[in-house]
Amino acid sequence: MYALYQKYKHYDFILFLPIVALSLYVRLRYFFFLANNSKFPDSADSQWYLAYARSLISDFDIGSHMNDLMYLGYNTLLTLLLLIFKNTETILLIQTVTASLSVILVFKIARMLFNRTTAVIASIFYAYSWDITLWSTYILTDSFFISLLLLCVYFLLKSLESDKKAYKWLFALTAAYMCIFRPTGLLSFLFIVIYLVIRMDKRKAMAFIRKYKYALGGGAAAIIAVFAILLLGGKLTPLIQSLQYNAKLVLYNIYAKGWVYDQPTPGAMPYKPDYRIDIADSLILSFLVHNWDHIAVLYARRVVAFLGRWVWLTDLHTLGGIKRFVIHMIPTFLFLIGFLATIVNRVFKKTSIIWLSFLAIFIFCIILFIDGMYRYRAPSIPFIAIAVAYGADSILRTLYRFIRKYADKLPWKRNSVDL
């Protein structure tokens, strides 16, 4: 048995296969618990997505409203799944299995960027993540989007490590699909572009631009021309109007009430907003400028709230409260240790995709709002798991080096040598 272990210990599948089984067990157990009790969770958004998908099945007509275009990827996927499988329970099963198997992507990404220990720890964190399990049982964009984002990052890293064009094409396809899957996908892609700029060889990039300058310039001009034609022709008017309307809803229904979440909570900060519209005839710009001080405080509260609802229940006046606070802060502490370790170990440039992917979701939640069930935070969970795992791995390695360095200097060690 030991000889067999020595032969295969360097093969990653020996490690991640049990973790894949664990991830499947955790999520399928919850899925079948709900299925046996006929109590799959539901929401108003779920009903909207299902109604929209059924309308596409009966009459495939995609409009130009924000919800039509910015959720095009998910809407068409859900429509296709409904068309094939007819019932939502099968779709939820597929979603659950997909979320479970995405632990492989977490392992692979952490392995490529850090090391095997980090990959194992991160995968176990992902396998036990309640957020991942919960949202895999809803007909919502979140679960499939998390898997898509992980797949996009995986192909991104493979395209940078390998000369195979297949990885570059797969990255381009998953990135394009992610951009139309839901609005967060577009923001995530922008941060992926930042990562590419950080990683790229500047000389090769300039050589590529000089070589294809006319093709690149022509392509950019064509895109601008098409956009101008659509804008002047009024084709984008429904999209722009729906974006403005939704921005107004967020400002007047959430910002103006000082809500940290999408509903009143103990962390809310009521104030008297200034509704004047006198800057560039823009409701949005006027509201942000006139209420900037209150909004700044609101953003600060959301930064704290991003940690979890437990922050509002923290009691530092009792020993029990302090203990709970310390326990809740352990992941944050390990996350920060992981971040600092990438700088100290000079791997920040290579691993910055983890922090940038997290930052995209973080900014989205801070600027828009954090929903009461932390659904919008869920896509950051795999990247938080990897960062926390690297923090834990860094501490373990530091302790190991410390013990090895000073073990022989311990009193009982010296006495044993003298004897």
N, C-alpha and C positions, 0 to 999 in steps of 0.2 A: 504493500500500500504506500509506504514512504517513497519507494522508487518511482511509483506511478505519479505521486505528487511532485517529486523532483523533475520528472519529465514534462509535466504539463503546467507547472506553477507560473510560467511566464505567459500562458495563454489567458487573455482577458475573459474569454467566455466561461472559464471555470469559476470566475468570480461573479460575473453578472447574471449567469443563468439562475442561480438561487435567488438573486434579488428580483429578477423578472418574475419568478414564481411567487415571491412574496408580494410584489406589487399587484399581480393578478388576483391573488388570494384576498388581499385587503379590499380591493375594489369590487370584485365579483361577489364577495360575501355580502357587502352592503347592497349591491344591486339586487341580488336574489332575495335579500331580506325585504326590500321594498316591493319586489315583484310578487312575492308570496302574500304580502299584505295589501296588494293593489293600491299602494300609496306613494306613487312617484310624485315628487314635488312639482309644483306648477307656479307660474307667475304670469303677470299681465304681458310681459315681454315675450314669454314663451307662446302665449296665445296669439300674439301679433305675428310672430315668425311663422307659426303653423298656418294661420289664416292667409298670410301672404304667399306661402309656398303652395297652398291649395288653389289660390287664385291663379298662380302661374301655370299650374297643371291644367286648369280649365281654359285659361286664355293667357298665353305666354306674351305678356305685354309689360315691358320694363319701363317705368316712367323716369323722369329726370329730377325727382325729389331727392333730398339728402338720404333718406332711408332706402331708396331704390338703388342709388349709385354707390354709396359708401359701405353698404352691406351686401353688395352684389355677389361677392364670392360666397358668403355663407348662405344667402337666400337661394342661389342656384344649387349649391350642394344639398341643402335640406330638401329642395324640390326634387332633385334626382333621387335621393334616398327614399322619400315618400312615394315616388313613382315606382320604385323597384320593390320596396318592402311593405308598403301600404300602411304599416302601423308604427306608432312612435316607440313602442317597447323594444322592437328590434333595432331601431335607430339608437336608442339609449344603450343597448347592449354593445353595439359597434363602437359607440362613443366611449364606453367604459373600458373596453378592450384596448382601444387606441390610446387612451390616457394611461392605461397600465403599461403598455409596451413602450411608451415614450420614456420610460425609465432607462431604456437602452441608450437613447439620445443623451440623456443627462450624464450617464456613465461615459459615453464616448467623448462628449464635449469636455467634461472635467478631466478625462484622461489625456486628451490632446493638449489642453492648456496647462495642466498642473502635473498630477501624478496619479498612480493607481490607488493610493490610500485615500486621497481626496475624492476620487471617482466613486469608491465604495461607500464612503461616508455620505456623500451627496446623494447617491442613489437610494440609500436607506432612508434618508430624510424625505426624499421625494416619495418613496413607496408608502411611507406612513403619513404623508401630508393630508390633513382633513380637507383642506381647500380643494385639492385636486380630486379627491373622492367625491366631495359634495357636488361640485359643478359638473361632474361627469354624468350626473343623474338628472340634469335639467336640459330641456330643449332650448339652449342658448348658445351664443357664439363662443363662450369662454373656453370650454374644454377643447374643442377642435382647434381654436386659435392658439392655445398653449402648445399643442403638438405641432402645429404649423410653424410657429415661431422657433421652436427647438429644431425642427427639421431645416429651417432656413439658416439658422446659425451653424448647424452641423455642416451643411453643404458649403457655406461660406468658408469655414475653417479648412475643409477638405480642398476647396478650390485654391486656397492660398498655399497649402502644403504640397499639393500634387500638380503635375503638369497636364493631367488628363482634362481635356476640354469638356468631358461629360459632366464633371462636377461644376464647372462654370455655368453650363447651360442649366443644370438642375438648380443651382443657386439663383440664377436669373428668373427661372420659372416660379420657384417658390416665393421669391421676393415680390414678383409682380402680383401673384395671387394673394399674398399677404396684404398688399396695399389696398386691395379692393374687398378684403374679407370683412374688415370692420375698421373704423377710424383709428384705433390704436395701432393697427398694422402700418399705416402710413407714417405715424410718428416713430414707430420702431425702426422702420426702414431708413428714415432720416438719420437715426443714430448709428445704424449699420454703415451708412455712407461715411459718417464721421470716423468710424473704426477703419474703414478702407483707406481713408486719407491718412490716418495715423500709421497704418501698416505699409502703405505703398512705398516703393522705391521711387524717390522724386525724379531721379535721372531717367528711369524707364518710363515714368508717367509723362515727362516732358517730351521724350523721344516719340512716344505713342501719339501725343497730341500733335506734334509737328508732322508726323507721317500721315495722319488722317485728319488734318485740320479742316480741309474742305468738306469732307464727309460729315464731320462733327458739326461744323458750322451750318451746313445745309440742313442737317437733321434738326438742329436747334431752331433754325429759321422756320422750318416746316411746322414744328410743334407750336411755335408762337403764332404763326399764320392761322393754323387750324383753331387755336384757342381764340384768336381775335375774331375769326369768322363766326364761331359759335356764340361768342359773347355779343357781338354786334347784331347777330341774327336772332337774338333772344332765346337761343336754345338752352343757355345756362341760367336764365332768369329763375325758373323754379328751384334750381339747386341753390342759388345765391339767396333767394328769399327764404327758403326753408332753413338754411344755415343761420341767417339773421334772426329768424323767429325762434329757433332753438337756443341761440345765444341770449336772446331777450328773456326766455323762460328761465335759463340758468341764473342770469343776473337778477331778475326781479323776484324769482321764487326761492332762490337759495342764497345768493350773495347778499341781497337786500335784507334778508332775515338773519344774516349772520350764522347760517347753518354750516357746520363742519361737514355733516353728512347730507343725504338727500331727505332728511326728516329732522324734526326738532329733537335734540338730545341734551344731556347735561353739559356737553362741551360747547354748546351754541353761544354766540356772542351778539345778542340783540343790540341794534343801534338805529339811529334815525338817518336813513340814506338821503343823499342829495340827488334828485331825479332830473335836474336841469339838463337840457339838451342844447348846448351852445358851443360845442367844439366840432368844427367841420361837419355840422349837421348830422353827427353820428351818435346814436343812442349808446352804443357800446363804448366808444372812446370817451364820451362825456361822463358816463357812469364810472368808468375806471379812474379817470383823472380826478373827478370831484370826491371820490370816496377812497382814494388810494391808501390813506392811513388805516382805515378800517379793514380794507382788503389785505394789507400787509400783515395785520394782526391775525386775520382769518387764515391766511396762508401759513403763518407760524403755528397756529393751532392744528392745521391739517398735517403739518410735518410731524407733530407729536402724535396725532391720531393715527397716522399711517402704521405705527407700531402695533395698534390693536385697541379694541374697546377697553381693555384692562387699564389703560392709562388714566381713564376718568374715575376708576374705582380704587386707585392707588391710595393707600393710607400709610404714610411714613411716621406716624405717631405711635404705632404699636410694633412690637417685635414681629408678630405674625405678618403685618403689612409689609414690613421691611424685607422679610424673607420672601414673600410673594413677589415683591418688586425685583429683588435680585434674581430670582428664578426666571421671571419674564424677560429680564434684560440680558440673560446669557446669550441668546441668539444675536442680539444687537452687538454685544461685546465681541463675539466671535466674528461677526461680519466686519467690524472695524479692524480687528486684528488681521483678518484675511486681506483687507484693503492695504493696510500698512505693510504687510509681509510681501505683497507684490512689488511695492516700491523698494523695500530693503533688499529683496532678492533680485531686483532688476528685471522683473518679468511683467511689469505693468503694461507696457506697450502691447505685448502679445496677448495679455489676458484682459485688456480693457473692454472687450466685447461684453464680458459679464457685467461690469459696472455700468456700461452704456445701455445695455438692455434693461437693466434694473432702473436706470435713470429715466428712460423713456416712459415706463409705466408710472414711476413716482411722479414725474412732472404732470402727466395726464391726470392723476388723482388729485394733485394739489391744485391745479388750475381749474379743473372741472368741478369735481366733488368726489368724496369717498362714499360709495353707497353703504347703506346700513349693514349689509352682509359681507362687505369687503370683496364683492365680486370683481370690481375693476382692478383690485390689487393682485388677483390670482395669477395673471401671467408672469408676475415677477417672482413667484415662489420657486421655480426651478433654479433661477439665477441666484436668489438668496441662499438656497440650499447649497449651491456650489461654493459661494463665497464663505458661508459659515463653515462648510466642510474644510476649506483651505485654511481658515482660521484655526480650527481644531487641529488639523494636521500640523500646522506651524508650531502650535503650543506643544504637541506631543514630540515633535522632532527636537525642539529646544530643550525640553525636559530630558530627552534621551541623551543628547549631547552633554548636558550638564551632569547627568548621573555618570556617564562614562568618563568624563573628565575628572570628577572629584571622588569617584567610588574608591579608588586606591588610597585616598588620603583620609578616609574615615578611620576613627580610632581603632575599631575592631578589626579593620583590614590590616592596619600596621601591626597590631598585636599578633595576628595570625601569621604574618610574614616573619616576625621576630622568633616565634615559636618554631 
